[in-house]
C-alpha cells in the first residue's frame, strides 16, 4: 500500500508531465501509447505499466525530491 506522500508524488509527476506537453496533448499521447503498448504486450495491465508517463511516475514516486531535479520532458527517456 502506498503512503499518501508517495501517491501524491506519483500524481505530481503526472501533473508536471501534463504541464510540459499541455493537458490535451498529454492525454492524446497517453491514449496512443496505451494502444501501442496493448498491441505490443497483449494485456491491459502490461500495456498500462509500460506507458512512458507511468514508467517514470512509478519508478520515481518514492523519491520525494525527484521533481526538484527532474529534467524537462524526462518521460521521453522511458519510451
PyMOL Python script that loads the backbone (N, CA, C, O; Angstrom):
from pymol import cmd

cmd.read_pdbstr("""\
ATOM      1  N   UNK A   1       0.837  -1.180   0.000  1.00  0.00           N
ATOM      2  CA  UNK A   1       0.000   0.000   0.000  1.00  0.00           C
ATOM      3  C   UNK A   1       0.884   1.246   0.000  1.00  0.00           C
ATOM      4  O   UNK A   1       1.857   1.330   0.749  1.00  0.00           O
ATOM      5  N   UNK A   2       0.531   2.209  -0.849  1.00  0.00           N
ATOM      6  CA  UNK A   2       1.299   3.438  -0.939  1.00  0.00           C
ATOM      7  C   UNK A   2       0.916   4.392   0.183  1.00  0.00           C
ATOM      8  O   UNK A   2      -0.244   4.495   0.582  1.00  0.00           O
ATOM      9  N   UNK A   3       1.928   5.077   0.670  1.00  0.00           N
ATOM     10  CA  UNK A   3       1.625   6.126   1.639  1.00  0.00           C
ATOM     11  C   UNK A   3       1.075   7.327   0.880  1.00  0.00           C
ATOM     12  O   UNK A   3       1.236   7.427  -0.336  1.00  0.00           O
ATOM     13  N   UNK A   4       0.436   8.224   1.592  1.00  0.00           N
ATOM     14  CA  UNK A   4      -0.112   9.420   0.961  1.00  0.00           C
ATOM     15  C   UNK A   4       0.973  10.233   0.267  1.00  0.00           C
ATOM     16  O   UNK A   4       0.744  10.762  -0.821  1.00  0.00           O
ATOM     17  N   UNK A   5       2.141  10.340   0.872  1.00  0.00           N
ATOM     18  CA  UNK A   5       3.226  11.128   0.289  1.00  0.00           C
ATOM     19  C   UNK A   5       3.693  10.534  -1.032  1.00  0.00           C
ATOM     20  O   UNK A   5       3.958  11.264  -1.987  1.00  0.00           O
ATOM     21  N   UNK A   6       3.792   9.215  -1.088  1.00  0.00           N
ATOM     22  CA  UNK A   6       4.234   8.557  -2.315  1.00  0.00           C
ATOM     23  C   UNK A   6       3.169   8.697  -3.401  1.00  0.00           C
ATOM     24  O   UNK A   6       3.490   8.992  -4.553  1.00  0.00           O
ATOM     25  N   UNK A   7       1.922   8.489  -3.043  1.00  0.00           N
ATOM     26  CA  UNK A   7       0.833   8.645  -4.009  1.00  0.00           C
ATOM     27  C   UNK A   7       0.772  10.081  -4.530  1.00  0.00           C
ATOM     28  O   UNK A   7       0.605  10.303  -5.729  1.00  0.00           O
ATOM     29  N   UNK A   8       0.907  11.045  -3.634  1.00  0.00           N
ATOM     30  CA  UNK A   8       0.890  12.448  -4.056  1.00  0.00           C
ATOM     31  C   UNK A   8       2.068  12.764  -4.973  1.00  0.00           C
ATOM     32  O   UNK A   8       1.918  13.503  -5.946  1.00  0.00           O
ATOM     33  N   UNK A   9       3.225  12.214  -4.669  1.00  0.00           N
ATOM     34  CA  UNK A   9       4.396  12.440  -5.514  1.00  0.00           C
ATOM     35  C   UNK A   9       4.174  11.840  -6.901  1.00  0.00           C
ATOM     36  O   UNK A   9       4.517  12.463  -7.906  1.00  0.00           O
ATOM     37  N   UNK A  10       3.607  10.647  -6.962  1.00  0.00           N
ATOM     38  CA  UNK A  10       3.287   9.996  -8.233  1.00  0.00           C
ATOM     39  C   UNK A  10       2.389  10.910  -9.066  1.00  0.00           C
ATOM     40  O   UNK A  10       2.643  11.118 -10.253  1.00  0.00           O
ATOM     41  N   UNK A  11       1.362  11.444  -8.458  1.00  0.00           N
ATOM     42  CA  UNK A  11       0.420  12.310  -9.175  1.00  0.00           C
ATOM     43  C   UNK A  11       1.050  13.653  -9.542  1.00  0.00           C
ATOM     44  O   UNK A  11       0.715  14.224 -10.580  1.00  0.00           O
ATOM     45  N   UNK A  12       1.947  14.160  -8.714  1.00  0.00           N
ATOM     46  CA  UNK A  12       2.652  15.404  -9.039  1.00  0.00           C
ATOM     47  C   UNK A  12       3.561  15.223 -10.246  1.00  0.00           C
ATOM     48  O   UNK A  12       3.727  16.138 -11.053  1.00  0.00           O
ATOM     49  N   UNK A  13       4.144  14.042 -10.362  1.00  0.00           N
ATOM     50  CA  UNK A  13       4.959  13.739 -11.538  1.00  0.00           C
ATOM     51  C   UNK A  13       4.077  13.802 -12.781  1.00  0.00           C
ATOM     52  O   UNK A  13       4.470  14.379 -13.795  1.00  0.00           O
ATOM     53  N   UNK A  14       2.878  13.207 -12.704  1.00  0.00           N
ATOM     54  CA  UNK A  14       1.949  13.283 -13.839  1.00  0.00           C
ATOM     55  C   UNK A  14       1.545  14.731 -14.133  1.00  0.00           C
ATOM     56  O   UNK A  14       1.428  15.111 -15.298  1.00  0.00           O
ATOM     57  N   UNK A  15       1.336  15.524 -13.118  1.00  0.00           N
ATOM     58  CA  UNK A  15       0.990  16.929 -13.338  1.00  0.00           C
ATOM     59  C   UNK A  15       2.121  17.668 -14.056  1.00  0.00           C
ATOM     60  O   UNK A  15       1.868  18.471 -14.954  1.00  0.00           O
ATOM     61  N   UNK A  16       3.348  17.401 -13.667  1.00  0.00           N
ATOM     62  CA  UNK A  16       4.487  18.032 -14.337  1.00  0.00           C
ATOM     63  C   UNK A  16       4.540  17.607 -15.799  1.00  0.00           C
ATOM     64  O   UNK A  16       4.811  18.427 -16.676  1.00  0.00           O
ATOM     65  N   UNK A  17       4.285  16.333 -16.063  1.00  0.00           N
ATOM     66  CA  UNK A  17       4.263  15.843 -17.440  1.00  0.00           C
ATOM     67  C   UNK A  17       3.196  16.583 -18.247  1.00  0.00           C
ATOM     68  O   UNK A  17       3.431  16.980 -19.388  1.00  0.00           O
ATOM     69  N   UNK A  18       2.025  16.760 -17.642  1.00  0.00           N
ATOM     70  CA  UNK A  18       0.927  17.444 -18.324  1.00  0.00           C
ATOM     71  C   UNK A  18       1.271  18.907 -18.594  1.00  0.00           C
ATOM     72  O   UNK A  18       0.939  19.436 -19.655  1.00  0.00           O
ATOM     73  N   UNK A  19       1.920  19.549 -17.661  1.00  0.00           N
ATOM     74  CA  UNK A  19       2.313  20.947 -17.844  1.00  0.00           C
ATOM     75  C   UNK A  19       3.313  21.070 -18.997  1.00  0.00           C
ATOM     76  O   UNK A  19       3.242  22.007 -19.793  1.00  0.00           O
ATOM     77  N   UNK A  20       4.231  20.128 -19.079  1.00  0.00           N
ATOM     78  CA  UNK A  20       5.280  20.193 -20.099  1.00  0.00           C
ATOM     79  C   UNK A  20       4.737  20.061 -21.519  1.00  0.00           C
ATOM     80  O   UNK A  20       5.191  20.758 -22.427  1.00  0.00           O
ATOM     81  N   UNK A  21       3.774  19.176 -21.711  1.00  0.00           N
ATOM     82  CA  UNK A  21       3.282  18.985 -23.084  1.00  0.00           C
ATOM     83  C   UNK A  21       1.829  19.413 -23.242  1.00  0.00           C
ATOM     84  O   UNK A  21       1.197  19.136 -24.262  1.00  0.00           O
ATOM     85  N   UNK A  22       1.313  20.081 -22.240  1.00  0.00           N
ATOM     86  CA  UNK A  22      -0.060  20.580 -22.199  1.00  0.00           C
ATOM     87  C   UNK A  22      -1.028  19.426 -21.968  1.00  0.00           C
ATOM     88  O   UNK A  22      -0.729  18.281 -22.308  1.00  0.00           O
ATOM     89  N   UNK A  23      -2.152  19.718 -21.409  1.00  0.00           N
ATOM     90  CA  UNK A  23      -3.059  18.672 -20.922  1.00  0.00           C
ATOM     91  C   UNK A  23      -3.643  17.833 -22.054  1.00  0.00           C
ATOM     92  O   UNK A  23      -3.572  16.605 -22.001  1.00  0.00           O
ATOM     93  N   UNK A  24      -4.211  18.458 -23.061  1.00  0.00           N
ATOM     94  CA  UNK A  24      -4.856  17.679 -24.129  1.00  0.00           C
ATOM     95  C   UNK A  24      -3.839  16.833 -24.896  1.00  0.00           C
ATOM     96  O   UNK A  24      -4.087  15.644 -25.097  1.00  0.00           O
ATOM     97  N   UNK A  25      -2.698  17.395 -25.336  1.00  0.00           N
ATOM     98  CA  UNK A  25      -1.701  16.528 -25.985  1.00  0.00           C
ATOM     99  C   UNK A  25      -1.211  15.389 -25.084  1.00  0.00           C
ATOM    100  O   UNK A  25      -0.904  14.299 -25.569  1.00  0.00           O
ATOM    101  N   UNK A  26      -1.138  15.643 -23.779  1.00  0.00           N
ATOM    102  CA  UNK A  26      -0.745  14.584 -22.846  1.00  0.00           C
ATOM    103  C   UNK A  26      -1.683  13.391 -22.970  1.00  0.00           C
ATOM    104  O   UNK A  26      -1.237  12.252 -23.108  1.00  0.00           O
ATOM    105  N   UNK A  27      -2.984  13.659 -22.920  1.00  0.00           N
ATOM    106  CA  UNK A  27      -3.957  12.562 -22.975  1.00  0.00           C
ATOM    107  C   UNK A  27      -4.030  11.916 -24.350  1.00  0.00           C
ATOM    108  O   UNK A  27      -4.288  10.716 -24.455  1.00  0.00           O
ATOM    109  N   UNK A  28      -3.810  12.686 -25.399  1.00  0.00           N
ATOM    110  CA  UNK A  28      -3.767  12.110 -26.752  1.00  0.00           C
ATOM    111  C   UNK A  28      -2.569  11.169 -26.857  1.00  0.00           C
ATOM    112  O   UNK A  28      -2.697  10.040 -27.330  1.00  0.00           O
ATOM    113  N   UNK A  29      -1.408  11.640 -26.415  1.00  0.00           N
ATOM    114  CA  UNK A  29      -0.205  10.821 -26.453  1.00  0.00           C
ATOM    115  C   UNK A  29      -0.345   9.601 -25.541  1.00  0.00           C
ATOM    116  O   UNK A  29       0.069   8.498 -25.898  1.00  0.00           O
ATOM    117  N   UNK A  30      -0.932   9.811 -24.364  1.00  0.00           N
ATOM    118  CA  UNK A  30      -1.155   8.732 -23.408  1.00  0.00           C
ATOM    119  C   UNK A  30      -2.009   7.627 -24.038  1.00  0.00           C
ATOM    120  O   UNK A  30      -1.667   6.448 -23.951  1.00  0.00           O
ATOM    121  N   UNK A  31      -3.116   8.013 -24.670  1.00  0.00           N
ATOM    122  CA  UNK A  31      -4.018   7.038 -25.301  1.00  0.00           C
ATOM    123  C   UNK A  31      -3.324   6.331 -26.456  1.00  0.00           C
ATOM    124  O   UNK A  31      -3.446   5.116 -26.608  1.00  0.00           O
ATOM    125  N   UNK A  32      -2.592   7.092 -27.274  1.00  0.00           N
ATOM    126  CA  UNK A  32      -1.877   6.482 -28.396  1.00  0.00           C
ATOM    127  C   UNK A  32      -0.833   5.483 -27.898  1.00  0.00           C
ATOM    128  O   UNK A  32      -0.713   4.380 -28.430  1.00  0.00           O
ATOM    129  N   UNK A  33      -0.085   5.880 -26.881  1.00  0.00           N
ATOM    130  CA  UNK A  33       0.938   4.976 -26.357  1.00  0.00           C
ATOM    131  C   UNK A  33       0.300   3.752 -25.697  1.00  0.00           C
ATOM    132  O   UNK A  33       0.824   2.644 -25.814  1.00  0.00           O
ATOM    133  N   UNK A  34      -0.822   3.941 -25.009  1.00  0.00           N
ATOM    134  CA  UNK A  34      -1.514   2.806 -24.407  1.00  0.00           C
ATOM    135  C   UNK A  34      -1.919   1.803 -25.486  1.00  0.00           C
ATOM    136  O   UNK A  34      -1.708   0.602 -25.319  1.00  0.00           O
ATOM    137  N   UNK A  35      -2.487   2.270 -26.572  1.00  0.00           N
ATOM    138  CA  UNK A  35      -2.906   1.364 -27.657  1.00  0.00           C
ATOM    139  C   UNK A  35      -1.700   0.675 -28.295  1.00  0.00           C
ATOM    140  O   UNK A  35      -1.764  -0.504 -28.645  1.00  0.00           O
ATOM    141  N   UNK A  36      -0.610   1.414 -28.442  1.00  0.00           N
ATOM    142  CA  UNK A  36       0.618   0.822 -28.975  1.00  0.00           C
ATOM    143  C   UNK A  36       1.146  -0.267 -28.043  1.00  0.00           C
ATOM    144  O   UNK A  36       1.527  -1.347 -28.493  1.00  0.00           O
ATOM    145  N   UNK A  37       1.166   0.024 -26.740  1.00  0.00           N
ATOM    146  CA  UNK A  37       1.645  -0.965 -25.756  1.00  0.00           C
ATOM    147  C   UNK A  37       0.694  -2.156 -25.652  1.00  0.00           C
ATOM    148  O   UNK A  37       1.136  -3.282 -25.423  1.00  0.00           O
ATOM    149  N   UNK A  38      -0.586  -1.921 -25.817  1.00  0.00           N
ATOM    150  CA  UNK A  38      -1.549  -3.023 -25.797  1.00  0.00           C
ATOM    151  C   UNK A  38      -1.284  -3.974 -26.960  1.00  0.00           C
ATOM    152  O   UNK A  38      -1.320  -5.193 -26.795  1.00  0.00           O
ATOM    153  N   UNK A  39      -1.023  -3.420 -28.114  1.00  0.00           N
ATOM    154  CA  UNK A  39      -0.665  -4.241 -29.277  1.00  0.00           C
ATOM    155  C   UNK A  39       0.631  -5.000 -29.010  1.00  0.00           C
ATOM    156  O   UNK A  39       0.766  -6.165 -29.385  1.00  0.00           O
ATOM    157  N   UNK A  40       1.577  -4.335 -28.365  1.00  0.00           N
ATOM    158  CA  UNK A  40       2.882  -4.927 -28.078  1.00  0.00           C
ATOM    159  C   UNK A  40       2.798  -6.016 -27.011  1.00  0.00           C
ATOM    160  O   UNK A  40       3.364  -7.094 -27.194  1.00  0.00           O
ATOM    161  N   UNK A  41       2.099  -5.756 -25.893  1.00  0.00           N
ATOM    162  CA  UNK A  41       2.112  -6.661 -24.743  1.00  0.00           C
ATOM    163  C   UNK A  41       0.892  -7.567 -24.628  1.00  0.00           C
ATOM    164  O   UNK A  41       0.923  -8.560 -23.901  1.00  0.00           O
ATOM    165  N   UNK A  42      -0.178  -7.236 -25.338  1.00  0.00           N
ATOM    166  CA  UNK A  42      -1.392  -8.067 -25.413  1.00  0.00           C
ATOM    167  C   UNK A  42      -2.234  -8.135 -24.146  1.00  0.00           C
ATOM    168  O   UNK A  42      -3.262  -8.813 -24.145  1.00  0.00           O
ATOM    169  N   UNK A  43      -1.844  -7.462 -23.072  1.00  0.00           N
ATOM    170  CA  UNK A  43      -2.667  -7.422 -21.863  1.00  0.00           C
ATOM    171  C   UNK A  43      -2.810  -5.982 -21.389  1.00  0.00           C
ATOM    172  O   UNK A  43      -1.886  -5.181 -21.531  1.00  0.00           O
ATOM    173  N   UNK A  44      -3.963  -5.658 -20.828  1.00  0.00           N
ATOM    174  CA  UNK A  44      -4.235  -4.296 -20.370  1.00  0.00           C
ATOM    175  C   UNK A  44      -3.246  -3.856 -19.300  1.00  0.00           C
ATOM    176  O   UNK A  44      -2.727  -2.742 -19.354  1.00  0.00           O
ATOM    177  N   UNK A  45      -2.984  -4.724 -18.329  1.00  0.00           N
ATOM    178  CA  UNK A  45      -2.117  -4.363 -17.215  1.00  0.00           C
ATOM    179  C   UNK A  45      -0.687  -4.079 -17.673  1.00  0.00           C
ATOM    180  O   UNK A  45      -0.091  -3.082 -17.266  1.00  0.00           O
ATOM    181  N   UNK A  46      -0.144  -4.940 -18.508  1.00  0.00           N
ATOM    182  CA  UNK A  46       1.217  -4.715 -19.004  1.00  0.00           C
ATOM    183  C   UNK A  46       1.283  -3.476 -19.887  1.00  0.00           C
ATOM    184  O   UNK A  46       2.266  -2.736 -19.851  1.00  0.00           O
ATOM    185  N   UNK A  47       0.247  -3.252 -20.674  1.00  0.00           N
ATOM    186  CA  UNK A  47       0.205  -2.057 -21.518  1.00  0.00           C
ATOM    187  C   UNK A  47       0.241  -0.810 -20.655  1.00  0.00           C
ATOM    188  O   UNK A  47       1.026   0.103 -20.909  1.00  0.00           O
ATOM    189  N   UNK A  48      -0.594  -0.770 -19.647  1.00  0.00           N
ATOM    190  CA  UNK A  48      -0.657   0.375 -18.733  1.00  0.00           C
ATOM    191  C   UNK A  48       0.676   0.595 -18.023  1.00  0.00           C
ATOM    192  O   UNK A  48       1.157   1.725 -17.943  1.00  0.00           O
ATOM    193  N   UNK A  49       1.271  -0.471 -17.512  1.00  0.00           N
ATOM    194  CA  UNK A  49       2.519  -0.367 -16.756  1.00  0.00           C
ATOM    195  C   UNK A  49       3.683   0.117 -17.604  1.00  0.00           C
ATOM    196  O   UNK A  49       4.673   0.619 -17.069  1.00  0.00           O
ATOM    197  N   UNK A  50       3.576  -0.027 -18.916  1.00  0.00           N
ATOM    198  CA  UNK A  50       4.691   0.326 -19.786  1.00  0.00           C
ATOM    199  C   UNK A  50       4.502   1.624 -20.554  1.00  0.00           C
ATOM    200  O   UNK A  50       5.302   1.937 -21.436  1.00  0.00           O
ATOM    201  N   UNK A  51       3.466   2.382 -20.241  1.00  0.00           N
ATOM    202  CA  UNK A  51       3.334   3.717 -20.807  1.00  0.00           C
ATOM    203  C   UNK A  51       4.449   4.568 -20.213  1.00  0.00           C
ATOM    204  O   UNK A  51       4.675   4.536 -19.003  1.00  0.00           O
ATOM    205  N   UNK A  52       5.138   5.317 -21.040  1.00  0.00           N
ATOM    206  CA  UNK A  52       6.310   6.063 -20.581  1.00  0.00           C
ATOM    207  C   UNK A  52       5.993   6.985 -19.405  1.00  0.00           C
ATOM    208  O   UNK A  52       6.797   7.098 -18.480  1.00  0.00           O
ATOM    209  N   UNK A  53       4.841   7.640 -19.426  1.00  0.00           N
ATOM    210  CA  UNK A  53       4.464   8.533 -18.332  1.00  0.00           C
ATOM    211  C   UNK A  53       4.365   7.770 -17.009  1.00  0.00           C
ATOM    212  O   UNK A  53       4.812   8.253 -15.969  1.00  0.00           O
ATOM    213  N   UNK A  54       3.780   6.586 -17.059  1.00  0.00           N
ATOM    214  CA  UNK A  54       3.616   5.798 -15.836  1.00  0.00           C
ATOM    215  C   UNK A  54       4.899   5.111 -15.421  1.00  0.00           C
ATOM    216  O   UNK A  54       5.144   4.926 -14.229  1.00  0.00           O
ATOM    217  N   UNK A  55       5.719   4.730 -16.379  1.00  0.00           N
ATOM    218  CA  UNK A  55       7.001   4.134 -16.013  1.00  0.00           C
ATOM    219  C   UNK A  55       7.824   5.132 -15.198  1.00  0.00           C
ATOM    220  O   UNK A  55       8.394   4.783 -14.165  1.00  0.00           O
ATOM    221  N   UNK A  56       7.878   6.373 -15.675  1.00  0.00           N
ATOM    222  CA  UNK A  56       8.611   7.397 -14.926  1.00  0.00           C
ATOM    223  C   UNK A  56       7.986   7.601 -13.542  1.00  0.00           C
ATOM    224  O   UNK A  56       8.690   7.614 -12.532  1.00  0.00           O
ATOM    225  N   UNK A  57       6.665   7.759 -13.505  1.00  0.00           N
ATOM    226  CA  UNK A  57       5.988   8.041 -12.232  1.00  0.00           C
ATOM    227  C   UNK A  57       6.170   6.903 -11.231  1.00  0.00           C
ATOM    228  O   UNK A  57       6.431   7.154 -10.055  1.00  0.00           O
ATOM    229  N   UNK A  58       6.035   5.670 -11.679  1.00  0.00           N
ATOM    230  CA  UNK A  58       6.192   4.540 -10.756  1.00  0.00           C
ATOM    231  C   UNK A  58       7.643   4.379 -10.290  1.00  0.00           C
ATOM    232  O   UNK A  58       7.891   4.085  -9.120  1.00  0.00           O
ATOM    233  N   UNK A  59       8.584   4.567 -11.189  1.00  0.00           N
ATOM    234  CA  UNK A  59       9.986   4.392 -10.803  1.00  0.00           C
ATOM    235  C   UNK A  59      10.496   5.499  -9.889  1.00  0.00           C
ATOM    236  O   UNK A  59      11.419   5.276  -9.106  1.00  0.00           O
ATOM    237  N   UNK A  60       9.912   6.677  -9.979  1.00  0.00           N
ATOM    238  CA  UNK A  60      10.409   7.821  -9.215  1.00  0.00           C
ATOM    239  C   UNK A  60       9.493   8.260  -8.077  1.00  0.00           C
ATOM    240  O   UNK A  60       9.819   9.206  -7.359  1.00  0.00           O
ATOM    241  N   UNK A  61       8.352   7.591  -7.898  1.00  0.00           N
ATOM    242  CA  UNK A  61       7.370   8.043  -6.905  1.00  0.00           C
ATOM    243  C   UNK A  61       7.897   8.046  -5.473  1.00  0.00           C
ATOM    244  O   UNK A  61       7.435   8.849  -4.662  1.00  0.00           O
ATOM    245  N   UNK A  62       8.830   7.191  -5.141  1.00  0.00           N
ATOM    246  CA  UNK A  62       9.361   7.129  -3.773  1.00  0.00           C
ATOM    247  C   UNK A  62      10.445   8.168  -3.516  1.00  0.00           C
ATOM    248  O   UNK A  62      10.818   8.416  -2.369  1.00  0.00           O
ATOM    249  N   UNK A  63      10.946   8.771  -4.581  1.00  0.00           N
ATOM    250  CA  UNK A  63      11.948   9.835  -4.440  1.00  0.00           C
ATOM    251  C   UNK A  63      11.194  11.153  -4.305  1.00  0.00           C
ATOM    252  O   UNK A  63      10.856  11.788  -5.303  1.00  0.00           O
ATOM    253  N   UNK A  64      10.936  11.556  -3.079  1.00  0.00           N
ATOM    254  CA  UNK A  64      10.107  12.731  -2.831  1.00  0.00           C
ATOM    255  C   UNK A  64      10.778  14.042  -3.251  1.00  0.00           C
ATOM    256  O   UNK A  64      10.124  15.084  -3.274  1.00  0.00           O
ATOM    257  N   UNK A  65      12.061  14.004  -3.579  1.00  0.00           N
ATOM    258  CA  UNK A  65      12.775  15.181  -4.078  1.00  0.00           C
ATOM    259  C   UNK A  65      12.974  15.149  -5.589  1.00  0.00           C
ATOM    260  O   UNK A  65      13.621  16.034  -6.148  1.00  0.00           O
ATOM    261  N   UNK A  66      12.434  14.157  -6.241  1.00  0.00           N
ATOM    262  CA  UNK A  66      12.646  13.964  -7.674  1.00  0.00           C
ATOM    263  C   UNK A  66      12.271  15.193  -8.504  1.00  0.00           C
ATOM    264  O   UNK A  66      13.018  15.580  -9.402  1.00  0.00           O
ATOM    265  N   UNK A  67      11.152  15.795  -8.222  1.00  0.00           N
ATOM    266  CA  UNK A  67      10.697  16.916  -9.048  1.00  0.00           C
ATOM    267  C   UNK A  67      11.604  18.139  -8.942  1.00  0.00           C
ATOM    268  O   UNK A  67      11.569  19.012  -9.809  1.00  0.00           O
ATOM    269  N   UNK A  68      12.405  18.206  -7.902  1.00  0.00           N
ATOM    270  CA  UNK A  68      13.330  19.327  -7.756  1.00  0.00           C
ATOM    271  C   UNK A  68      14.462  19.272  -8.772  1.00  0.00           C
ATOM    272  O   UNK A  68      15.008  20.307  -9.154  1.00  0.00           O
ATOM    273  N   UNK A  69      14.815  18.065  -9.212  1.00  0.00           N
ATOM    274  CA  UNK A  69      15.935  17.918 -10.145  1.00  0.00           C
ATOM    275  C   UNK A  69      15.541  17.222 -11.448  1.00  0.00           C
ATOM    276  O   UNK A  69      16.401  16.902 -12.268  1.00  0.00           O
ATOM    277  N   UNK A  70      14.267  16.993 -11.633  1.00  0.00           N
ATOM    278  CA  UNK A  70      13.789  16.281 -12.822  1.00  0.00           C
ATOM    279  C   UNK A  70      14.048  17.088 -14.093  1.00  0.00           C
ATOM    280  O   UNK A  70      13.669  18.256 -14.180  1.00  0.00           O
ATOM    281  N   UNK A  71      14.694  16.461 -15.074  1.00  0.00           N
ATOM    282  CA  UNK A  71      14.915  17.174 -16.343  1.00  0.00           C
ATOM    283  C   UNK A  71      13.590  17.392 -17.099  1.00  0.00           C
ATOM    284  O   UNK A  71      12.633  16.636 -16.930  1.00  0.00           O
ATOM    285  N   UNK A  72      13.563  18.418 -17.916  1.00  0.00           N
ATOM    286  CA  UNK A  72      12.390  18.722 -18.731  1.00  0.00           C
ATOM    287  C   UNK A  72      12.078  17.534 -19.650  1.00  0.00           C
ATOM    288  O   UNK A  72      12.968  16.989 -20.302  1.00  0.00           O
ATOM    289  N   UNK A  73      10.817  17.150 -19.687  1.00  0.00           N
ATOM    290  CA  UNK A  73      10.326  16.045 -20.524  1.00  0.00           C
ATOM    291  C   UNK A  73      11.079  14.735 -20.264  1.00  0.00           C
ATOM    292  O   UNK A  73      11.389  13.999 -21.201  1.00  0.00           O
ATOM    293  N   UNK A  74      11.368  14.452 -19.010  1.00  0.00           N
ATOM    294  CA  UNK A  74      12.121  13.247 -18.636  1.00  0.00           C
ATOM    295  C   UNK A  74      11.417  11.962 -19.052  1.00  0.00           C
ATOM    296  O   UNK A  74      12.071  10.934 -19.226  1.00  0.00           O
ATOM    297  N   UNK A  75      10.100  12.000 -19.214  1.00  0.00           N
ATOM    298  CA  UNK A  75       9.362  10.789 -19.607  1.00  0.00           C
ATOM    299  C   UNK A  75       9.847  10.226 -20.937  1.00  0.00           C
ATOM    300  O   UNK A  75       9.683   9.035 -21.202  1.00  0.00           O
ATOM    301  N   UNK A  76      10.444  11.071 -21.777  1.00  0.00           N
ATOM    302  CA  UNK A  76      10.941  10.611 -23.087  1.00  0.00           C
ATOM    303  C   UNK A  76      11.977   9.505 -22.901  1.00  0.00           C
ATOM    304  O   UNK A  76      12.077   8.594 -23.723  1.00  0.00           O
ATOM    305  N   UNK A  77      12.735   9.589 -21.830  1.00  0.00           N
ATOM    306  CA  UNK A  77      13.742   8.564 -21.549  1.00  0.00           C
ATOM    307  C   UNK A  77      13.140   7.207 -21.196  1.00  0.00           C
ATOM    308  O   UNK A  77      13.859   6.211 -21.118  1.00  0.00           O
ATOM    309  N   UNK A  78      11.816   7.164 -20.980  1.00  0.00           N
ATOM    310  CA  UNK A  78      11.145   5.915 -20.614  1.00  0.00           C
ATOM    311  C   UNK A  78      10.365   5.307 -21.777  1.00  0.00           C
ATOM    312  O   UNK A  78       9.674   4.302 -21.612  1.00  0.00           O
ATOM    313  N   UNK A  79      10.482   5.931 -22.965  1.00  0.00           N
ATOM    314  CA  UNK A  79       9.818   5.365 -24.131  1.00  0.00           C
ATOM    315  C   UNK A  79      10.483   4.087 -24.478  1.00  0.00           C
ATOM    316  O   UNK A  79      10.087   3.426 -25.438  1.00  0.00           O
TER     317      UNK A  79
END
""", "prot")
cmd.dss("prot")
cmd.show_as("cartoon", "prot")
cmd.util.cbc("prot")
cmd.orient("prot")
